[in-house]
Amino acid sequence: MGALASLAYVLALVTAQVDLRVGPVDQVALVGEHITVELVIEAADDPEFVSAVDALLSWDPNRLELVNSSLADFPPYVFGFLLDPDGINADVGDGEALYTALAPPGASVSLFSDLVVARFEFEVLTSACVGLVPSSGLFGETRVHGVVPGEVITGTLAPHSVVEVPGTWADLGGAAAGTGSLVPQLEGDGVLLECEPYTVTLSDALPSTLGFLVIGFNSLNLPFKGGIIVPDLDIIRMFPVGPTGSKVFTGPWPPGVPGGMTLYMQVWAVDAGAFSGYSASNGLSGTTP
């Protein structure tokens, strides 16, 4: 290889980027079941060459219990939760652990597609997530090493992997039909964990009317205008119903909401074709894990 070609090869290695992620992005499990989360590396520009991977895993030990880890497709030389200067791995069940995988000396891993570095088995205690954090302590880092000594080629760290235990949302009934006997429907989606996205969707309401989202910290279940007011009247938010009879409420779940808390919600809408001038959706409850 000529001098210019050698230099180009080295520069290509130096500027290489390898992304890290855990997956799958979403999975559903019952309490007590075991789930598997994979650590995956992927080359931004194929092929890339990797000599070592360090990954700082983070999870809530009150929600998931780490049961086991196993090497996957990375060459088996040195791997696992090794001793580290910061003592991160002194207790690998405390919600943070540094996993390391080293290729054999003088060798490297060629990335022509996604490669699973390791698999981690957890017992599900409740809804939770597993993620990668950039650093911990003085020496612990999430990083990928190339074949140039000392060169770190870490690219993007993808968002965490979410484990959802069914039962977060419940349909409580209590709807009142509107124009054309259409019954508005309220549905919830998402794990109600701090900063996780959630969505509450209204459909089948009277188009382009005025709606009221009622939110309560307890249930009321009071008969009213041909339906049932399901939530307590703690929060009432007025909003325009869209031209298709729908409305989406979405955002990140706020921090500081305690686990085991249930919120009750329902939509009432102005509707001249309803029995008493108002249609109502079903009541909906959302419970934090």
N, C-alpha and C positions, 0 to 999 in steps of 0.2 A: 504494500500500500504506500503510495507517495506521500510526501510531507503534507501537501494541501488536503489530500483525501483524509489523512489521519487527523488533521486539525478539524476538519469538518465533522468527522465521526465523533470526536471528543466534544465539540461544541453542541452537537445534537444531543449527546447524552446529558450534558450539563443543563441544557434548557428543557429537557424532557419533563413532562408533568404526568403524574399518576394520581388518579382520584381514589378516594376511599369512601366506602359506604357500608352500612349495615342493612340487612333486609331479611325477610320481605318488608315492604313499607307498612303494610297493614295485615294483621291476622286476628282471628277470633278464637277464643278458647274459653273453656269453663274453669271455674276455680278448682285447683288441684291438678289440672292437666299440665303436661309438660310441652313446652314449645321450643323451637330451635331458631336462633338468630344467627345469620351468616355474616362474616366479615369478608367483604369483596373488594378487590382492587381492579381498577380498569384504566387502560391507557387512553390518554387524550388523543394521542397520535400513534397508531400501530406501526411497527412494534416498538415496545419499550423494554428495558432490561432492569430488573430489580434484584438487589442482593439481600435486603432485609426489610421487614415491616415491624413497626411498633404501633400499637393501637391502645389508646386509653378509653376503656369502656366505662360508661356511666349508667346507672339505673337506681331506682328506689328499692332498697332491700325490704321495705315494708310492703311492697307490691309484687316483687319478683324475687325468687330465691335461686341463686346460681347453683346448679346441680353438677354440671360437668362441662368440660371443653374438649374438643378433639381437632386434630389437624385435618385439613381437607386436601386441597390440590397443591399446596406449597411443598417443595422438596423437604423431606424429613431429616433435618440435621439438628439444629437447636430450636426448640419451640416451647411455648407454654407461658405460665405466669412465673417468670424468673425473679430471683431476688434483685431488688433495685435500691439505689442509694437513698431514695426518699421514703422507703418503707411502704410504698403504695400496695405492694402485694403481701404485706405482713398478714392482712386479713382480706382475702379475695371475696368474701361474702358481704363486705360492708357497703357495697354500692359503687365501688370504683376499683378497677383492676387494669394493670398494664400487661397486655399480651404481646409477646415477641416471637417472630418467626425469622430464622436466619437460613439462607441458602448455604450449601456446602462451600468450603473455602475454594476460591478460584472459579467458582461457578456462579451463574445468575439465572433468574427466571425470566424467560422471554414471554412478554404479554402480547399475544395476537388477538385476544378477546378477554372478556371478564374472567377473573380467576378467584375462586373461593379460597381464602387463606385459612380460615378456621370456622368451626361451628361451636356455638355456645348453647347449652341446654338450661332452661329455666323452668322452675315450677311456678305456676300462675297463682298468686294470692288475690289479686284484683287487677283491674285495668291499669296499664302501665306503659312505659316506653323505655327503649334501650338506645343510647346514642354514643357518639364519639365526641370527646372534648379535646381541644388542641393541646393543653398542657396541664400539669399538676406538679406541685413542688418545684424544686430547682432543676431537676434533670428529666423528669417524665414528660415525654412529648408523643403526640401522634404524628408519625412521619414514615416516609418511604425513602429508602436509600437506593441510589443507582449503583453503577459499577465503578464510577470515579470515586476514589477514596474521599470520604468526608462530604460528599455532595448529596444534599437532600432534594428529592424531586417530588415532594408532596404537592398535590394539586388541591382540589376541592374536597371538603368533608361534607358529605350529603346529610340531609336531615335524618332524625332518628327513626327507629322502627317502633310502631305502635301495636300493642296487644290489647284487644278490646274484649271484655267479659260482657256477654249479652245481658240485657236488662237495664241498661242506662235509661232508655226511653220507654214510656208506657202510654198507651191510648186509654183514656179514662171515660170516653163517651160523652154524652150530654149535649150533642149537636142539635141545632134547629135549622130545618130546611129553608131555603130562600126561593127566589124567582125560578120558575121551571122545576121546582122540587129538587134543585141542586143542593147538596149538603156540603158546606165547606169542610175541607180536610186540613188538619195541622199535623205535620210530621217532623220528627227531630232526627238528626244524624250527627255523629261525632262522639268521641270520648271526652267527658267533661273533666279533663285534666288541665292544670294551670298552663295557660298560653297555647293549648291545643285548639285547632279550629273546630267550630261547631256550626251547624246550620239548622234553622227552624223554617220550614217551608209551608206557606198557606196556598191552597189550590181550591178550585171550584167555588170561589166566592163570586158575588155579583161584580162584574167588571167596572172599573173606574168609579168606585164608591168610596165612602169613608169607613175606615176600619179602626177598631180599638183592640190593641193587644193588652190583655189583662194578665198580670203576673202576681202570684201569691206565694208566700212562704209556707202556707198551709192550704188545705183544701176547704172549700166552703160548701159546695154541692147544694146550692140554693135554687129551687125552681124559679124561672124567670122568663116571661115572654115566649112561652112554648118550648123553652130549652132548659138547661141547667147551668148556672154560673158555677163552674168547677173550682176556680182558684179564689182565695181571699183577694180582696181588692187593694193589695199593698202598692202595686204599680200599675198605672194605666197609661198606655202610650198610643196616641192617635197617629194614624198614618194613611196615606192614599193607597187603595187597592189598585193594582196594575190593570191595564186594558184587557188582559187575558184572565182576570179574576185571580191573580196570584200575587204573592209577595214573599221575598226571601229575607230573613233576618240572619246575619252571619257575622262572625268575628272570632277573635281568640278568646277562649274562656278566661275570665279574670283571675289573677292570683289572689290567694288568701281565702278562698272559699273552702271551708272544711269538708273533709270526706264524709260520706253518708248523708249529705244534705239533699233534700228534695225540693225542687222548685215546680210550681204548678202554673200552667199557662193556657190561655184560650183566646180566640179572636171572636169578637162580635162585630157585625158590619151592618150599616144602614142599608135596608133592602125593602123597598115598598111592596115587593111581591111576597114577602114573608108573612107569616101568620100575624105577627104583631109589629111589623115594620123593621124588624131586626132578624138577621140570620146569625147563626153561631156555629163555630167549628166544634169539633170534639175537644174535650180537655186533654192536655198532654202534660206528663210529668217527666222531669229529667233529674236523675240522681247522680251525684258525684261519687266516684268510687273511693 
